[in-house]
Amino acid sequence: MKARLLGAIVVTTLAAGLLAACAPRPLPPVEHVFIVNLENKGFTETFGPASPAKYLNNVLVARGQLLDHYYGVAHLSAPNYIAQLSGQGPSPETQSDCMVYANFVEAGTSDGQAVGHGCVYPSNVRTVADQLTDAGRTWKGYMEDMGNTPGQPTTCRHPALNAPDGTQQAKPTDMYAARHNPFVYFHSIIDKPICASNDVPLDRLTSDLASARTTANLTYITPNLCDDGHDAPCADGRPGGLVSADAWLQQWIPKILASPAFKSDGVLVVTFDEAEAQGSSADASSCCGEGPGPNSALPGITGLGGGRVGAVVVSRWTRAGYVNATPYNHYSLLRSVEDLFGLSHLGYADSSDVKSFGSDVFDAG
């Protein structure tokens, strides 16, 4: 009898141990996420041996984890930024970078997507910014050059509704691009005072990083059209491309990494909106079950995705110098932010084929 009882105890203990070993590792207690988007570079150009992005490759990759199968979800720029914020797939207008800042005319919904045409989504289409606000958390968008033109708003800057977008062309002293600022494509944000207080010029970031209390839970950063690598050469005469983008990273990323919020409980993600889009030669590769959306048969114009761009994740919970081949995309990034903050999944971030960053990314400690 005693032998049977002892055997049962041993079996039960072993089973409990196996279950514990197989259980997913809980997410780390992240309280601050920093996202930086650069522009229009494929993985090989950025992370290959000939890349001019020496700070990104030699410093950040060595300190963090390289996601070498991370993909954009569309061409051109605008739908990638919108996807990161809301999980919405592209429309023909966002695929054309919203040359006209047109209201999105909604005809219905399908699979978490607003069905229709246009750029500026109605207030019923939610974003992770709305989710964070509702959950009592904070967000902030920092846009370089946003306040540089006299007569233009210094915060929450966007064109007049249904009017041409005057920020499509860079000027020597103002290289802000509304299409790289996803917060201004949602009425749930631009129709409220929070847009003016939270969608601000980049130069406010330094003071906000001074303490964890003044650093938002989600900090979303967009350099200008030169510093994000989009233009080459730039309107102000600088070389642009990865040379200027890398110089910008070397100036700003150390400020983030040295901030109290990051050192305490932060995660930094640096990625690109899309691979270079050059007509029929555009990289439209994709991952994570991406398919035709209700508003676009080919999100990548010549295929389903925005191409392989790569991403770097840096945090105290991420093993330094590791390369992770797990497929991820911009919907994965949104889902990961939502999971870290205990939020539900929006749009295509709720797809069963889209994975969040898990123990493969948060693999240290």
C-alpha positions as CSV (number, residue, x, y, z in Angstrom):
1,M,0.0,0.0,0.0
2,K,2.8,2.4,1.0
3,A,4.7,1.5,-2.2
4,R,1.6,2.3,-4.3
5,L,1.1,5.6,-2.5
6,L,4.8,6.5,-3.0
7,G,4.6,5.6,-6.6
8,A,1.5,7.8,-7.1
9,I,3.2,10.8,-5.4
10,V,6.3,10.4,-7.7
11,V,4.1,10.2,-10.8
12,T,2.1,13.2,-9.8
13,T,5.2,15.2,-9.0
14,L,6.8,14.3,-12.3
15,A,3.6,15.2,-14.2
16,A,3.4,18.6,-12.4
17,G,7.1,19.3,-13.3
18,L,6.6,18.4,-16.9
19,L,3.5,20.7,-17.2
20,A,5.4,23.5,-15.5
21,A,8.3,23.0,-18.0
22,C,6.0,23.1,-21.0
23,A,3.9,26.1,-19.8
24,P,4.6,29.3,-21.7
25,R,7.0,31.6,-19.9
26,P,5.1,34.7,-18.6
27,L,5.9,38.0,-20.3
28,P,8.3,40.2,-18.5
29,P,6.9,43.2,-16.5
30,V,7.5,45.7,-19.2
31,E,6.1,49.2,-18.4
32,H,7.7,51.3,-21.2
33,V,7.9,50.4,-24.9
34,F,9.9,52.6,-27.4
35,I,9.3,52.1,-31.1
36,V,11.5,53.8,-33.8
37,N,10.6,53.5,-37.4
38,L,13.1,54.1,-40.3
39,E,12.2,54.1,-44.0
40,N,12.4,52.0,-47.1
41,K,15.3,49.7,-46.7
42,G,15.4,45.9,-47.2
43,F,17.1,43.6,-44.8
44,T,20.2,42.9,-46.8
45,E,20.9,46.6,-47.4
46,T,20.5,47.4,-43.7
47,F,22.0,44.4,-42.0
48,G,24.3,43.0,-44.7
49,P,28.1,43.3,-44.6
50,A,28.2,46.3,-46.9
51,S,25.7,48.3,-44.8
52,P,26.7,51.9,-43.9
53,A,24.5,51.6,-40.7
54,K,27.5,50.9,-38.4
55,Y,25.9,52.0,-35.2
56,L,22.8,50.0,-35.9
57,N,24.7,46.9,-36.8
58,N,27.8,47.1,-34.6
59,V,26.2,48.5,-31.4
60,L,22.5,47.9,-31.3
61,V,22.5,44.4,-32.8
62,A,25.3,43.4,-30.4
63,R,23.3,44.7,-27.5
64,G,19.9,43.3,-28.5
65,Q,18.3,40.7,-30.6
66,L,18.0,40.8,-34.4
67,L,14.7,39.6,-35.8
68,D,16.0,38.7,-39.2
69,H,12.6,37.6,-40.6
70,Y,10.6,40.7,-39.7
71,Y,8.4,42.0,-42.6
72,G,6.5,45.1,-43.6
73,V,2.9,44.5,-44.4
74,A,2.3,46.8,-47.4
75,H,3.6,49.4,-49.8
76,L,3.9,52.4,-49.7
77,S,4.6,53.9,-46.3
78,A,1.3,55.0,-44.8
79,P,-0.4,51.6,-44.5
80,N,2.6,50.2,-42.5
81,Y,2.4,52.9,-39.9
82,I,-1.4,52.6,-39.7
83,A,-1.0,48.8,-39.3
84,Q,1.4,49.2,-36.4
85,L,-1.1,51.4,-34.6
86,S,-4.5,49.8,-35.4
87,G,-4.1,46.4,-37.2
88,Q,-5.9,47.9,-40.2
89,G,-4.9,46.7,-43.6
90,P,-4.3,49.0,-46.5
91,S,-6.8,50.8,-48.7
92,P,-6.0,52.0,-52.2
93,E,-5.6,55.5,-50.8
94,T,-3.2,54.5,-48.0
95,Q,-1.3,52.4,-50.6
96,S,-0.8,55.7,-52.5
97,D,0.5,57.4,-49.3
98,C,-2.7,59.5,-49.0
99,M,-1.7,62.3,-51.3
100,V,-5.2,63.7,-50.4
101,Y,-6.0,63.6,-46.7
102,A,-9.4,62.1,-47.4
103,N,-11.9,60.8,-44.8
104,F,-12.3,57.0,-44.9
105,V,-15.8,56.3,-46.1
106,E,-16.8,53.1,-44.3
107,A,-19.2,50.6,-45.9
108,G,-19.1,48.0,-43.2
109,T,-16.6,45.7,-41.3
110,S,-15.0,42.4,-42.0
111,D,-12.5,40.4,-40.0
112,G,-11.8,43.4,-37.7
113,Q,-11.3,45.6,-40.7
114,A,-13.1,48.7,-41.8
115,V,-14.3,48.2,-45.3
116,G,-14.2,51.1,-47.6
117,H,-12.0,53.8,-49.2
118,G,-10.0,56.7,-47.8
119,C,-7.3,57.6,-45.3
120,V,-8.6,59.1,-42.0
121,Y,-10.5,56.4,-40.2
122,P,-13.9,57.0,-38.4
123,S,-13.9,57.3,-34.6
124,N,-15.2,53.7,-34.2
125,V,-11.9,52.3,-35.6
126,R,-9.7,52.0,-32.5
127,T,-6.0,52.2,-32.1
128,V,-3.6,51.0,-29.4
129,A,-3.4,54.6,-28.3
130,D,-7.1,54.5,-27.5
131,Q,-6.7,51.2,-25.7
132,L,-3.9,52.6,-23.5
133,T,-5.9,55.7,-22.7
134,D,-8.9,53.6,-21.7
135,A,-6.7,51.4,-19.6
136,G,-5.3,54.4,-17.6
137,R,-2.0,54.1,-19.4
138,T,-0.1,56.7,-21.5
139,W,1.2,57.1,-25.0
140,K,3.1,59.7,-26.9
141,G,4.2,60.3,-30.5
142,Y,7.3,62.3,-31.2
143,M,7.6,63.6,-34.8
144,E,10.8,65.3,-35.9
145,D,10.3,68.7,-37.6
146,M,6.6,68.8,-36.8
147,G,6.7,72.3,-35.5
148,N,9.2,73.8,-37.9
149,T,6.9,75.8,-40.3
150,P,5.4,79.1,-39.2
151,G,1.6,79.1,-39.5
152,Q,1.4,75.3,-39.2
153,P,0.3,73.5,-35.9
154,T,3.2,72.6,-33.7
155,T,1.4,69.5,-32.4
156,C,-1.0,67.0,-34.0
157,R,-0.1,68.5,-37.4
158,H,-2.1,67.2,-40.3
159,P,-3.6,68.5,-43.6
160,A,-7.1,69.8,-43.7
161,L,-9.6,67.0,-44.3
162,N,-10.2,66.1,-47.9
163,A,-7.4,68.5,-49.0
164,P,-4.0,67.7,-50.6
165,D,-1.2,66.8,-48.2
166,G,1.4,69.6,-48.2
167,T,3.9,67.5,-46.3
168,Q,4.6,65.1,-49.2
169,Q,7.6,67.1,-50.2
170,A,10.5,67.9,-47.9
171,K,11.8,71.4,-47.4
172,P,15.3,72.3,-46.1
173,T,14.0,73.4,-42.7
174,D,10.9,71.2,-42.5
175,M,11.0,67.5,-43.4
176,Y,8.0,66.4,-41.4
177,A,5.8,63.9,-43.2
178,A,2.2,63.4,-42.0
179,R,2.1,60.0,-43.7
180,H,4.7,58.8,-41.2
181,N,2.6,60.0,-38.3
182,P,-0.1,57.3,-37.9
183,F,-1.9,59.1,-35.0
184,V,-3.3,61.7,-37.3
185,Y,-5.1,59.1,-39.5
186,F,-7.8,58.3,-36.8
187,H,-10.7,60.5,-35.8
188,S,-10.6,58.8,-32.4
189,I,-7.4,60.7,-31.8
190,I,-7.5,63.9,-33.9
191,D,-11.0,64.9,-32.7
192,K,-9.9,65.0,-29.1
193,P,-7.6,67.3,-27.1
194,I,-5.3,64.4,-26.4
195,C,-3.9,64.7,-29.9
196,A,-2.5,68.1,-29.3
197,S,-1.0,67.1,-26.0
198,N,0.4,63.7,-27.0
199,D,1.4,64.0,-30.7
200,V,4.3,66.4,-30.4
201,P,7.7,67.4,-31.9
202,L,10.7,65.2,-31.3
203,D,12.6,67.9,-29.4
204,R,10.3,67.3,-26.4
205,L,11.5,63.8,-25.9
206,T,14.7,64.7,-24.1
207,S,12.9,66.3,-21.2
208,D,10.2,63.6,-21.1
209,L,13.0,60.9,-20.7
210,A,14.3,62.6,-17.6
211,S,12.2,60.4,-15.3
212,A,10.0,57.3,-15.6
213,R,7.1,59.3,-14.4
214,T,7.2,61.6,-17.4
215,T,8.0,58.8,-19.9
216,A,4.9,57.4,-21.6
217,N,4.1,53.7,-21.5
218,L,4.3,53.7,-25.3
219,T,6.8,56.1,-26.9
220,Y,6.5,56.1,-30.7
221,I,9.2,58.0,-32.6
222,T,9.4,59.1,-36.2
223,P,12.5,60.9,-37.6
224,N,12.1,63.4,-40.4
225,L,12.4,62.5,-44.1
226,C,16.2,62.7,-44.0
227,D,16.9,61.1,-40.6
228,D,14.6,58.2,-41.3
229,G,16.6,57.2,-44.4
230,H,13.8,58.0,-46.8
231,D,15.4,60.8,-48.9
232,A,18.9,60.6,-50.5
233,P,20.2,63.2,-50.8
234,C,18.1,65.3,-48.4
235,A,16.5,68.7,-48.9
236,D,19.1,70.3,-46.6
237,G,22.0,68.8,-48.5
238,R,22.8,65.9,-46.2
239,P,23.5,62.5,-47.8
240,G,20.3,60.8,-46.4
241,G,19.7,57.1,-46.7
242,L,21.2,54.8,-44.1
243,V,24.1,57.2,-43.5
244,S,21.9,59.9,-42.1
245,A,19.6,57.4,-40.4
246,D,22.5,55.8,-38.6
247,A,23.8,59.2,-37.5
248,W,20.3,60.0,-36.1
249,L,20.2,56.7,-34.2
250,Q,23.6,57.3,-32.7
251,Q,22.4,60.7,-31.4
252,W,19.0,59.6,-30.0
253,I,19.1,55.9,-29.1
254,P,21.7,56.4,-26.3
255,K,19.3,58.9,-24.7
256,I,16.6,56.3,-24.6
257,L,18.9,53.5,-23.3
258,A,20.1,55.8,-20.5
259,S,16.7,56.9,-19.4
260,P,15.3,55.8,-16.1
261,A,12.2,54.3,-17.7
262,F,14.2,52.1,-20.1
263,K,16.7,50.9,-17.6
264,S,13.9,50.0,-15.1
265,D,11.5,48.1,-17.3
266,G,11.8,49.2,-21.0
267,V,11.9,47.6,-24.4
268,L,13.2,49.3,-27.5
269,V,12.2,48.2,-31.1
270,V,13.9,49.7,-34.1
271,T,12.5,48.7,-37.5
272,F,11.7,49.9,-41.0
273,D,8.2,50.6,-42.5
274,E,8.8,48.7,-45.7
275,A,11.5,47.4,-48.1
276,E,12.4,49.6,-51.0
277,A,9.4,49.9,-53.4
278,Q,10.5,50.2,-57.0
279,G,7.6,49.2,-59.2
280,S,7.7,45.7,-60.5
281,S,10.9,45.0,-58.6
282,A,9.5,45.9,-55.2
283,D,10.0,43.3,-52.4
284,A,6.5,42.2,-51.6
285,S,7.5,39.2,-49.5
286,S,5.4,38.6,-46.4
287,C,4.8,36.3,-43.5
288,C,2.4,35.3,-40.8
289,G,-0.5,34.3,-43.0
290,E,-0.9,37.7,-44.6
291,G,-3.4,37.6,-47.5
292,P,-5.6,39.9,-49.5
293,G,-7.5,42.3,-47.3
294,P,-11.1,43.5,-47.8
295,N,-9.9,46.7,-49.3
296,S,-6.8,45.6,-51.3
297,A,-6.1,42.4,-53.2
298,L,-2.4,43.0,-53.1
299,P,-1.2,45.0,-50.0
300,G,2.3,44.9,-51.3
301,I,1.2,46.2,-54.8
302,T,3.1,43.4,-56.5
303,G,2.5,40.8,-53.8
304,L,1.1,40.4,-50.3
305,G,3.6,42.1,-48.1
306,G,5.9,45.0,-47.6
307,G,9.1,43.0,-47.8
308,R,11.7,41.7,-45.4
309,V,13.1,44.6,-43.4
310,G,14.3,43.2,-40.1
311,A,14.0,44.6,-36.6
312,V,16.2,45.0,-33.5
313,V,14.8,44.5,-30.0
314,V,16.8,45.7,-27.0
315,S,15.8,45.2,-23.4
316,R,17.1,43.7,-20.1
317,W,15.0,40.6,-20.9
318,T,16.5,40.0,-24.3
319,R,19.7,38.0,-24.9
320,A,22.4,40.2,-26.4
321,G,23.8,39.4,-29.8
322,Y,21.2,36.7,-30.7
323,V,19.6,36.3,-34.1
324,N,16.0,35.2,-34.1
325,A,14.5,33.7,-37.3
326,T,10.9,33.6,-36.1
327,P,8.7,35.3,-38.7
328,Y,7.1,38.6,-37.5
329,N,5.6,41.6,-39.1
330,H,4.0,45.0,-38.1
331,Y,0.8,43.2,-36.9
332,S,3.0,41.1,-34.6
333,L,4.5,44.3,-33.2
334,L,1.1,45.7,-32.4
335,R,0.0,42.4,-30.9
336,S,3.2,42.3,-28.8
337,V,2.6,45.8,-27.4
338,E,-1.0,44.9,-26.6
339,D,0.0,41.7,-24.8
340,L,2.7,43.5,-22.7
341,F,0.0,45.9,-21.5
342,G,-2.8,43.4,-21.1
343,L,-4.9,44.7,-24.0
344,S,-7.1,43.0,-26.5
345,H,-5.9,42.5,-30.1
346,L,-7.0,44.9,-32.8
347,G,-7.6,44.2,-36.5
348,Y,-5.2,41.8,-38.1
349,A,-3.2,41.6,-34.8
350,D,-6.0,39.3,-33.7
351,S,-5.2,36.8,-36.5
352,S,-4.4,33.3,-35.4
353,D,-1.4,33.4,-37.8
354,V,0.2,36.4,-36.1
355,K,2.5,35.7,-33.2
356,S,3.4,38.0,-30.3
357,F,7.0,38.4,-29.1
358,G,7.3,35.6,-26.6
359,S,10.0,33.7,-24.8
360,D,12.0,33.5,-28.1
361,V,12.5,37.3,-27.9
362,F,12.4,37.8,-24.1
363,D,14.9,35.0,-23.6
364,A,17.3,36.4,-21.0
365,G,17.0,36.0,-17.2
